[in-house]
Structure formats: structure tokens, C-alpha cells
Amino acid sequence: MNDPPPTTGVTLTFPPDPVWVRTARETVRTLLVSTGRTELADTAALLTSEAVTNAINACATKACTAPVTLFADWAGQDLRGRLRVLIHDEAPGLPVCRTPVEDDETGRGIQLISYGADAWGICRDGPGPGKATWFELDG
């Protein structure tokens, strides 16, 4: 009997509530540890936290109660490929990459993603309304 191939990706759907940021971050970290890609874990966890926080904040601002979904998987044919993380929410509007002033307590999420990721973007592709913020990390 052959063992099934290991699961290489994860999907997590959760309500747009800040208590879920930690779970999302740890889900991505667990994926990386379980697949032996620990060198990406800290950066992926930070960028996931930022993208999920942006999605949750957008939902709160726009009174959107639809769930947020996180997808994390490998962009290549094996575990040595790029890690791709995508966060989808149904709140209208798009996040903006801005440069906050020193005293601002918010506004650094997209900027951190743009600096920390090897590739990133925002798209409206996919089923239903809303948008997805995604990023990729090389090994």
C-alpha cells in the first residue's frame, strides 16, 4: 500500500475578528516547519500577520461580516519552490501602500509586505466580491 503524498498547502477560513490573526500566522508557520522550510517561517509569519490584519481592518471599516480566507501553498512543483500566501476578504476597496509618519500607529502593513516579500500584489480575481492580497517568498 502506498502512502498518500504529504499535504503541501493549507486553507483557513475565519470570521473577520482580530483574535484570528495569531491563528493565521501560526498556521503558516506550522506549514513551513512541517515541510522543513523553517528559513521562511519568521518572514512569512510577519507578512501573514500584516495581510490578515489589513483584511480584518477593512472588514471592520466597511461593516463586512463575510469570512476571511487564507491560502498558503507552494508555487513550484515541490517544497523547494516559492511559498505563496493569499488572504481574501469581501470588504470593498483596495489597500493602499502609503508611507506613514513616525507617530502613526497604523498604515505600515502593505509597506512591510512590499519590503519583505519577493513578489506581492492585490487582485480582484476569484469568486465573489472583494479582493486578495498575496505575497511570495523564495527559499
DRENDO-1510 file (C-alpha; in Angstrom, 1 decimal, always signed):
<recs>
REC; n; res; u; v; w
REC; 1; MET; +0.0; +0.0; +0.0 .
REC; 2; ASN; +1.3; +3.4; -0.9 .
REC; 3; ASP; +1.1; +6.3; +1.5 .
REC; 4; PRO; -0.6; +9.4; +0.1 .
REC; 5; PRO; +1.7; +12.3; -0.7 .
REC; 6; PRO; +2.1; +14.9; +2.1 .
REC; 7; THR; -0.2; +17.8; +2.2 .
REC; 8; THR; +1.7; +20.8; +1.0 .
REC; 9; GLY; -0.7; +23.6; +1.5 .
REC; 10; VAL; -3.3; +25.0; +3.9 .
REC; 11; THR; -6.6; +26.8; +3.8 .
REC; 12; LEU; -8.1; +28.6; +6.8 .
REC; 13; THR; -11.4; +30.4; +6.8 .
REC; 14; PHE; -12.3; +32.6; +9.8 .
REC; 15; PRO; -14.5; +35.5; +10.8 .
REC; 16; PRO; -13.1; +39.0; +10.4 .
REC; 17; ASP; -12.1; +39.3; +14.1 .
REC; 18; PRO; -8.6; +40.3; +15.3 .
REC; 19; VAL; -8.4; +37.2; +17.6 .
REC; 20; TRP; -7.8; +35.2; +14.4 .
REC; 21; VAL; -4.5; +37.0; +13.4 .
REC; 22; ARG; -2.4; +34.7; +15.7 .
REC; 23; THR; -4.1; +31.6; +14.4 .
REC; 24; ALA; -3.5; +32.6; +10.8 .
REC; 25; ARG; +0.2; +33.4; +11.5 .
REC; 26; GLU; +0.7; +30.1; +13.3 .
REC; 27; THR; -1.0; +28.2; +10.6 .
REC; 28; VAL; +1.6; +29.5; +8.0 .
REC; 29; ARG; +4.4; +28.9; +10.5 .
REC; 30; THR; +3.3; +25.3; +11.1 .
REC; 31; LEU; +3.1; +24.7; +7.3 .
REC; 32; LEU; +6.7; +25.8; +7.0 .
REC; 33; VAL; +8.0; +23.9; +9.9 .
REC; 34; SER; +6.2; +20.7; +8.9 .
REC; 35; THR; +7.7; +20.9; +5.4 .
REC; 36; GLY; +11.2; +21.7; +6.5 .
REC; 37; ARG; +11.2; +25.3; +5.3 .
REC; 38; THR; +12.0; +26.9; +8.6 .
REC; 39; GLU; +14.2; +29.6; +7.0 .
REC; 40; LEU; +11.0; +31.3; +5.7 .
REC; 41; ALA; +9.0; +31.0; +8.9 .
REC; 42; ASP; +9.7; +34.3; +10.6 .
REC; 43; THR; +9.2; +36.4; +7.5 .
REC; 44; ALA; +6.1; +34.5; +6.4 .
REC; 45; ALA; +4.6; +34.8; +9.8 .
REC; 46; LEU; +5.1; +38.6; +9.9 .
REC; 47; LEU; +3.8; +39.2; +6.4 .
REC; 48; THR; +0.8; +36.9; +7.1 .
REC; 49; SER; +0.0; +38.9; +10.3 .
REC; 50; GLU; +0.1; +42.2; +8.3 .
REC; 51; ALA; -2.1; +40.9; +5.4 .
REC; 52; VAL; -4.6; +39.3; +7.7 .
REC; 53; THR; -4.8; +42.4; +9.9 .
REC; 54; ASN; -5.4; +44.6; +6.9 .
REC; 55; ALA; -8.2; +42.3; +5.7 .
REC; 56; ILE; -9.8; +42.3; +9.2 .
REC; 57; ASN; -9.5; +46.1; +9.5 .
REC; 58; ALA; -11.0; +46.6; +6.0 .
REC; 59; CYS; -14.0; +44.4; +7.0 .
REC; 60; ALA; -14.5; +46.4; +10.3 .
REC; 61; THR; -14.3; +49.7; +8.5 .
REC; 62; LYS; -16.8; +48.6; +5.8 .
REC; 63; ALA; -19.1; +46.6; +8.1 .
REC; 64; CYS; -18.3; +43.4; +6.2 .
REC; 65; THR; -19.0; +40.3; +8.1 .
REC; 66; ALA; -18.1; +37.7; +5.4 .
REC; 67; PRO; -15.3; +35.4; +6.4 .
REC; 68; VAL; -11.7; +36.0; +5.5 .
REC; 69; THR; -9.8; +33.1; +3.8 .
REC; 70; LEU; -6.1; +32.4; +3.9 .
REC; 71; PHE; -4.5; +30.1; +1.3 .
REC; 72; ALA; -0.8; +29.1; +1.6 .
REC; 73; ASP; +0.9; +26.7; -0.8 .
REC; 74; TRP; +4.0; +26.2; -2.9 .
REC; 75; ALA; +4.2; +28.0; -6.3 .
REC; 76; GLY; +6.5; +25.3; -7.7 .
REC; 77; GLN; +6.2; +21.5; -8.2 .
REC; 78; ASP; +7.9; +20.7; -4.9 .
REC; 79; LEU; +8.6; +22.1; -1.5 .
REC; 80; ARG; +11.7; +23.9; -2.8 .
REC; 81; GLY; +9.5; +26.3; -4.8 .
REC; 82; ARG; +8.2; +29.7; -3.7 .
REC; 83; LEU; +5.8; +30.0; -0.8 .
REC; 84; ARG; +2.6; +31.7; -1.9 .
REC; 85; VAL; +0.2; +33.2; +0.7 .
REC; 86; LEU; -3.1; +34.7; -0.3 .
REC; 87; ILE; -5.6; +36.5; +2.0 .
REC; 88; HIS; -9.1; +37.1; +0.6 .
REC; 89; ASP; -11.7; +39.3; +2.1 .
REC; 90; GLU; -15.0; +40.7; +0.8 .
REC; 91; ALA; -14.7; +44.3; +2.0 .
REC; 92; PRO; -15.0; +46.8; -0.8 .
REC; 93; GLY; -12.0; +48.9; -1.8 .
REC; 94; LEU; -8.3; +48.2; -2.1 .
REC; 95; PRO; -5.5; +48.6; +0.4 .
REC; 96; VAL; -3.0; +51.3; -0.3 .
REC; 97; CYS; +0.7; +51.3; +0.2 .
REC; 98; ARG; +1.5; +54.5; +2.0 .
REC; 99; THR; +4.3; +56.0; +4.0 .
REC; 100; PRO; +3.1; +56.7; +7.5 .
REC; 101; VAL; +4.7; +59.4; +9.6 .
REC; 102; GLU; +6.6; +58.4; +12.7 .
REC; 103; ASP; +3.7; +58.8; +15.1 .
REC; 104; ASP; +1.2; +56.9; +13.1 .
REC; 105; GLU; +0.0; +53.7; +14.8 .
REC; 106; THR; -1.3; +52.1; +11.6 .
REC; 107; GLY; -0.5; +52.2; +7.9 .
REC; 108; ARG; +2.6; +50.0; +7.7 .
REC; 109; GLY; +1.1; +46.7; +6.6 .
REC; 110; ILE; +1.3; +46.9; +2.9 .
REC; 111; GLN; +4.7; +48.7; +3.1 .
REC; 112; LEU; +6.1; +45.8; +5.2 .
REC; 113; ILE; +4.7; +43.3; +2.7 .
REC; 114; SER; +6.3; +45.2; -0.2 .
REC; 115; TYR; +9.7; +45.3; +1.5 .
REC; 116; GLY; +9.6; +41.7; +2.9 .
REC; 117; ALA; +8.2; +39.7; +0.0 .
REC; 118; ASP; +10.0; +38.6; -3.1 .
REC; 119; ALA; +6.7; +39.3; -5.0 .
REC; 120; TRP; +3.3; +40.6; -3.9 .
REC; 121; GLY; +0.2; +42.2; -5.2 .
REC; 122; ILE; -3.5; +42.8; -4.7 .
REC; 123; CYS; -6.1; +41.4; -7.1 .
REC; 124; ARG; -9.8; +41.2; -7.5 .
REC; 125; ASP; -9.7; +37.8; -9.3 .
REC; 126; GLY; -11.6; +34.9; -7.8 .
REC; 127; PRO; -15.2; +34.1; -6.9 .
REC; 128; GLY; -17.4; +36.7; -5.4 .
REC; 129; PRO; -16.7; +40.3; -4.3 .
REC; 130; GLY; -13.7; +41.6; -2.5 .
REC; 131; LYS; -10.0; +41.3; -3.1 .
REC; 132; ALA; -7.0; +39.3; -2.3 .
REC; 133; THR; -3.6; +40.4; -1.0 .
REC; 134; TRP; -0.9; +37.9; -1.8 .
REC; 135; PHE; +2.8; +37.5; -1.4 .
REC; 136; GLU; +5.5; +35.1; -2.3 .
REC; 137; LEU; +8.8; +34.2; -0.6 .
REC; 138; ASP; +11.7; +32.3; -2.2 .
REC; 139; GLY; +13.7; +29.8; -0.3 .
</recs>
